[in-house]
Amino acid sequence: MKTTHVLIIGVVAGFVGTTGLALDTYEVDPAHSSIGFSIEHLVINTVHGRFGQFGGTIVVDPENGNALKSGTATIQATSIDTGISRRDDDLRSARFFDVAKYPTITFESKEVKTEGNEQVLVGNFTMHGVTREISLPIKLKGPIRAMGGTRLGLEANTKLNRKDYGLTYNKVLESGGLMLGEDVDIQINAEFVKQAAAKK
């Protein structure tokens, strides 16, 4: 009887172990991805920019409709690009991102929630040396076979208050308004490529 009990435990443990191995890891393809942002300028306009250097992964469950399980990202802050070199240099300076002291912007998920038809990555977002928990609604598309691999598309849009991360510089205009808005809209459009399973 004892032998049978041990055998059952072994089978269950093996099943749990193989279930964990069924998850797929996808790595971002920077050549077909973008991380953009926009912020109000002088009250009357919106300035757009992007980050040109970044990496990231997502993990999905292929046995459950590629349900999202986790995600991480690292952005090189020095790669900020608004199309104006002088402005970009200012953004890299200690007055804003201070990239010499804080070279990366990171996100690491802690859990995944479902809200309606959307999956929401909840995790720690670190920028300018400050870490805060954020919720990032995610839309996944695919997978499809293309360009020699299996790919997933990801879209995400969110809003951050830059003052929450110590990016507080501003200037009062003659009209009484502020030079820069506090809220920053983030737009992510990315392609991820499935990685080969690690060999045991």
PAPA-997448 format. One record per residue (C-alpha): residue number from 1; x, y, z; residue in three letters. Coordinates in nm, 4 decimals, decimal comma, always signed. Example, Ala and Ser with C-alpha at 12.3 -4.5 7.8 and 13.67 -1.06 7.14 Angstrom:
<recs>
(rec 1; (+1,2300; -0,4500; +0,7800); "ALA")
(rec 2; (+1,3670; -0,1060; +0,7140); "SER")
</recs>
This chain:
<recs>
(rec 1; (+0,0000; +0,0000; +0,0000); "MET")
(rec 2; (+0,2860; +0,2315; +0,0897); "LYS")
(rec 3; (+0,4563; +0,1588; -0,2429); "THR")
(rec 4; (+0,1379; +0,2479; -0,4311); "THR")
(rec 5; (+0,1065; +0,5736; -0,2380); "HIS")
(rec 6; (+0,4643; +0,6725; -0,3246); "VAL")
(rec 7; (+0,4041; +0,5859; -0,6900); "LEU")
(rec 8; (+0,0952; +0,8081; -0,7065); "ILE")
(rec 9; (+0,2857; +1,0998; -0,5525); "ILE")
(rec 10; (+0,5635; +1,0493; -0,8074); "GLY")
(rec 11; (+0,3206; +1,0533; -1,1007); "VAL")
(rec 12; (+0,1505; +1,3707; -0,9749); "VAL")
(rec 13; (+0,4847; +1,5426; -0,9205); "ALA")
(rec 14; (+0,5956; +1,4462; -1,2687); "GLY")
(rec 15; (+0,2754; +1,5820; -1,4170); "PHE")
(rec 16; (+0,3165; +1,9145; -1,2367); "VAL")
(rec 17; (+0,6744; +1,9364; -1,3540); "GLY")
(rec 18; (+0,5919; +1,8750; -1,7191); "THR")
(rec 19; (+0,3042; +2,1245; -1,6996); "THR")
(rec 20; (+0,5495; +2,3979; -1,6026); "GLY")
(rec 21; (+0,7689; +2,3068; -1,8996); "LEU")
(rec 22; (+0,4794; +2,3735; -2,1378); "ALA")
(rec 23; (+0,5160; +2,7501; -2,1067); "LEU")
(rec 24; (+0,6653; +2,9356; -2,4045); "ASP")
(rec 25; (+0,9115; +3,2227; -2,3817); "THR")
(rec 26; (+0,9126; +3,4981; -2,6453); "TYR")
(rec 27; (+1,1811; +3,7625; -2,6902); "GLU")
(rec 28; (+1,1157; +4,1078; -2,8364); "VAL")
(rec 29; (+1,2300; +4,1834; -3,1926); "ASP")
(rec 30; (+1,3487; +4,5472; -3,1660); "PRO")
(rec 31; (+1,3583; +4,5870; -3,5448); "ALA")
(rec 32; (+0,9801; +4,5502; -3,5582); "HIS")
(rec 33; (+0,8876; +4,7114; -3,2272); "SER")
(rec 34; (+0,8514; +5,0603; -3,0832); "SER")
(rec 35; (+0,8197; +5,2245; -2,7423); "ILE")
(rec 36; (+0,6802; +5,5725; -2,7821); "GLY")
(rec 37; (+0,5621; +5,8505; -2,5554); "PHE")
(rec 38; (+0,3886; +6,1857; -2,5794); "SER")
(rec 39; (+0,3560; +6,4840; -2,3456); "ILE")
(rec 40; (+0,1753; +6,8170; -2,3539); "GLU")
(rec 41; (+0,3949; +7,1145; -2,4426); "HIS")
(rec 42; (+0,3112; +7,4818; -2,3773); "LEU")
(rec 43; (-0,0516; +7,3774; -2,3125); "VAL")
(rec 44; (-0,1275; +7,4046; -2,6863); "ILE")
(rec 45; (+0,0643; +7,1127; -2,8377); "ASN")
(rec 46; (+0,1756; +6,7513; -2,7896); "THR")
(rec 47; (+0,5377; +6,6452; -2,8402); "VAL")
(rec 48; (+0,6131; +6,2842; -2,9346); "HIS")
(rec 49; (+0,9248; +6,0769; -2,8766); "GLY")
(rec 50; (+1,0517; +5,7218; -2,8513); "ARG")
(rec 51; (+1,3230; +5,5017; -2,7066); "PHE")
(rec 52; (+1,5423; +5,3337; -2,9651); "GLY")
(rec 53; (+1,7161; +5,0666; -2,7559); "GLN")
(rec 54; (+1,5317; +4,8124; -2,5441); "PHE")
(rec 55; (+1,4859; +4,4433; -2,4723); "GLY")
(rec 56; (+1,2180; +4,2292; -2,3178); "GLY")
(rec 57; (+1,0502; +3,8922; -2,2856); "THR")
(rec 58; (+0,7034; +3,7553; -2,2279); "ILE")
(rec 59; (+0,6000; +3,4084; -2,1130); "VAL")
(rec 60; (+0,2708; +3,2571; -2,2310); "VAL")
(rec 61; (+0,0772; +2,9356; -2,1800); "ASP")
(rec 62; (+0,0162; +2,7747; -2,5235); "PRO")
(rec 63; (-0,2239; +2,5221; -2,3707); "GLU")
(rec 64; (-0,4483; +2,8052; -2,2504); "ASN")
(rec 65; (-0,4855; +3,0247; -2,5579); "GLY")
(rec 66; (-0,1390; +3,1762; -2,5083); "ASN")
(rec 67; (-0,2537; +3,3358; -2,1854); "ALA")
(rec 68; (+0,0074; +3,5778; -2,0580); "LEU")
(rec 69; (+0,2015; +3,4558; -1,7545); "LYS")
(rec 70; (+0,4745; +3,7172; -1,7082); "SER")
(rec 71; (+0,6740; +3,9907; -1,8779); "GLY")
(rec 72; (+0,9906; +4,1959; -1,8347); "THR")
(rec 73; (+1,1466; +4,4901; -2,0171); "ALA")
(rec 74; (+1,4616; +4,7011; -2,0024); "THR")
(rec 75; (+1,4919; +5,0347; -2,1830); "ILE")
(rec 76; (+1,8195; +5,2210; -2,2329); "GLN")
(rec 77; (+1,7340; +5,5741; -2,1160); "ALA")
(rec 78; (+2,0106; +5,7303; -2,3246); "THR")
(rec 79; (+1,8320; +5,6139; -2,6419); "SER")
(rec 80; (+1,5544; +5,8724; -2,5950); "ILE")
(rec 81; (+1,4753; +6,0390; -2,9277); "ASP")
(rec 82; (+1,2360; +6,3268; -2,9944); "THR")
(rec 83; (+1,3926; +6,4205; -3,3286); "GLY")
(rec 84; (+1,5674; +6,7299; -3,1871); "ILE")
(rec 85; (+1,9265; +6,6696; -3,0707); "SER")
(rec 86; (+1,9403; +6,9689; -2,8376); "ARG")
(rec 87; (+1,6182; +6,8649; -2,6642); "ARG")
(rec 88; (+1,7312; +6,5029; -2,6396); "ASP")
(rec 89; (+2,0568; +6,6111; -2,4728); "ASP")
(rec 90; (+1,8534; +6,8132; -2,2230); "ASP")
(rec 91; (+1,6302; +6,5135; -2,1507); "LEU")
(rec 92; (+1,9394; +6,3004; -2,0857); "ARG")
(rec 93; (+2,0774; +6,5568; -1,8409); "SER")
(rec 94; (+2,0348; +6,5711; -1,4628); "ALA")
(rec 95; (+1,7418; +6,8082; -1,5134); "ARG")
(rec 96; (+1,5339; +6,5183; -1,6463); "PHE")
(rec 97; (+1,6326; +6,1503; -1,6835); "PHE")
(rec 98; (+1,9922; +6,1876; -1,5583); "ASP")
(rec 99; (+2,1005; +5,8914; -1,7695); "VAL")
(rec 100; (+2,4551; +5,8919; -1,6301); "ALA")
(rec 101; (+2,3112; +5,8009; -1,2892); "LYS")
(rec 102; (+2,0023; +5,6082; -1,4026); "TYR")
(rec 103; (+2,0924; +5,4398; -1,7336); "PRO")
(rec 104; (+1,7956; +5,2023; -1,7547); "THR")
(rec 105; (+1,4178; +5,2003; -1,7211); "ILE")
(rec 106; (+1,2783; +4,8607; -1,6238); "THR")
(rec 107; (+0,9559; +4,6694; -1,5765); "PHE")
(rec 108; (+0,9144; +4,3318; -1,4066); "GLU")
(rec 109; (+0,5723; +4,1745; -1,3700); "SER")
(rec 110; (+0,4464; +4,0263; -1,0437); "LYS")
(rec 111; (+0,1090; +3,8906; -1,1544); "GLU")
(rec 112; (-0,1381; +3,8842; -1,4412); "VAL")
(rec 113; (-0,5000; +3,9891; -1,3990); "LYS")
(rec 114; (-0,7922; +3,9581; -1,6379); "THR")
(rec 115; (-1,0184; +4,2585; -1,6829); "GLU")
(rec 116; (-1,2947; +4,1946; -1,9357); "GLY")
(rec 117; (-1,1249; +4,0765; -2,2538); "ASN")
(rec 118; (-0,7880; +4,2248; -2,1582); "GLU")
(rec 119; (-0,4940; +4,0779; -1,9735); "GLN")
(rec 120; (-0,3242; +4,3184; -1,7341); "VAL")
(rec 121; (+0,0387; +4,2869; -1,6298); "LEU")
(rec 122; (+0,0865; +4,4149; -1,2758); "VAL")
(rec 123; (+0,4453; +4,4781; -1,1781); "GLY")
(rec 124; (+0,7253; +4,7066; -1,0677); "ASN")
(rec 125; (+0,8209; +4,9922; -1,2993); "PHE")
(rec 126; (+1,1506; +5,1629; -1,2218); "THR")
(rec 127; (+1,2507; +5,4974; -1,3747); "MET")
(rec 128; (+1,4894; +5,7668; -1,2539); "HIS")
(rec 129; (+1,5696; +5,5546; -0,9488); "GLY")
(rec 130; (+1,2065; +5,5312; -0,8344); "VAL")
(rec 131; (+1,0084; +5,2057; -0,8322); "THR")
(rec 132; (+0,6292; +5,2041; -0,8328); "ARG")
(rec 133; (+0,3715; +4,9373; -0,9064); "GLU")
(rec 134; (+0,1778; +4,9884; -1,2296); "ILE")
(rec 135; (-0,0907; +4,7983; -1,4198); "SER")
(rec 136; (-0,0295; +4,7566; -1,7914); "LEU")
(rec 137; (-0,3246; +4,6430; -2,0084); "PRO")
(rec 138; (-0,1981; +4,4088; -2,2800); "ILE")
(rec 139; (-0,3423; +4,2980; -2,6130); "LYS")
(rec 140; (-0,1773; +3,9974; -2,7765); "LEU")
(rec 141; (-0,2133; +3,9005; -3,1434); "LYS")
(rec 142; (-0,1104; +3,5699; -3,2956); "GLY")
(rec 143; (+0,0860; +3,3564; -3,2875); "PRO")
(rec 144; (+0,1791; +3,3249; -3,6532); "ILE")
(rec 145; (+0,4612; +3,1569; -3,8402); "ARG")
(rec 146; (+0,6650; +3,4201; -4,0245); "ALA")
(rec 147; (+1,0245; +3,5194; -4,0993); "MET")
(rec 148; (+1,1605; +3,1833; -3,9903); "GLY")
(rec 149; (+0,9942; +3,1689; -3,6507); "GLY")
(rec 150; (+0,6775; +3,1902; -3,4433); "THR")
(rec 151; (+0,5730; +3,5430; -3,3547); "ARG")
(rec 152; (+0,3316; +3,7185; -3,1219); "LEU")
(rec 153; (+0,2216; +4,0813; -3,1474); "GLY")
(rec 154; (+0,1727; +4,2969; -2,8397); "LEU")
(rec 155; (+0,0015; +4,6321; -2,7928); "GLU")
(rec 156; (-0,0102; +4,8336; -2,4712); "ALA")
(rec 157; (-0,1084; +5,1897; -2,3838); "ASN")
(rec 158; (-0,0878; +5,3526; -2,0451); "THR")
(rec 159; (-0,0391; +5,6879; -1,8727); "LYS")
(rec 160; (+0,2234; +5,7825; -1,6125); "LEU")
(rec 161; (+0,2679; +6,0943; -1,4022); "ASN")
(rec 162; (+0,6321; +6,1930; -1,4437); "ARG")
(rec 163; (+0,6379; +6,3658; -1,1029); "LYS")
(rec 164; (+0,5806; +6,0248; -0,9403); "ASP")
(rec 165; (+0,9316; +5,9359; -1,0607); "TYR")
(rec 166; (+1,1088; +6,2539; -0,9581); "GLY")
(rec 167; (+1,0919; +6,4148; -1,3038); "LEU")
(rec 168; (+0,9635; +6,7428; -1,1680); "THR")
(rec 169; (+1,1246; +7,0143; -1,3821); "TYR")
(rec 170; (+0,8796; +7,2700; -1,5188); "ASN")
(rec 171; (+0,8457; +7,6385; -1,5943); "LYS")
(rec 172; (+0,5554; +7,8798; -1,5547); "VAL")
(rec 173; (+0,4605; +8,0554; -1,8778); "LEU")
(rec 174; (+0,3693; +8,4208; -1,9139); "GLU")
(rec 175; (+0,0095; +8,3099; -1,9680); "SER")
(rec 176; (+0,0154; +8,1317; -1,6334); "GLY")
(rec 177; (+0,0201; +7,7758; -1,7690); "GLY")
(rec 178; (+0,3081; +7,5288; -1,7409); "LEU")
(rec 179; (+0,5657; +7,4518; -2,0084); "MET")
(rec 180; (+0,5265; +7,0750; -1,9689); "LEU")
(rec 181; (+0,2380; +6,8499; -1,8794); "GLY")
(rec 182; (+0,2685; +6,6067; -1,5913); "GLU")
(rec 183; (+0,1000; +6,3074; -1,7565); "ASP")
(rec 184; (+0,2966; +6,1092; -2,0136); "VAL")
(rec 185; (+0,1155; +5,8755; -2,2536); "ASP")
(rec 186; (+0,3050; +5,5540; -2,3323); "ILE")
(rec 187; (+0,2478; +5,3540; -2,6524); "GLN")
(rec 188; (+0,4015; +5,0093; -2,7026); "ILE")
(rec 189; (+0,3781; +4,8120; -3,0261); "ASN")
(rec 190; (+0,5974; +4,5056; -3,0364); "ALA")
(rec 191; (+0,6701; +4,1753; -3,2047); "GLU")
(rec 192; (+0,8035; +3,8848; -3,0021); "PHE")
(rec 193; (+0,9812; +3,5766; -3,1359); "VAL")
(rec 194; (+0,9407; +3,2358; -2,9723); "LYS")
(rec 195; (+1,2605; +3,1026; -2,8191); "GLN")
(rec 196; (+1,3757; +2,7432; -2,8371); "ALA")
(rec 197; (+1,3036; +2,5442; -2,5223); "ALA")
(rec 198; (+1,6053; +2,5044; -2,2983); "ALA")
(rec 199; (+1,7618; +2,1598; -2,3202); "LYS")
(rec 200; (+1,7743; +1,9566; -2,0024); "LYS")
</recs>
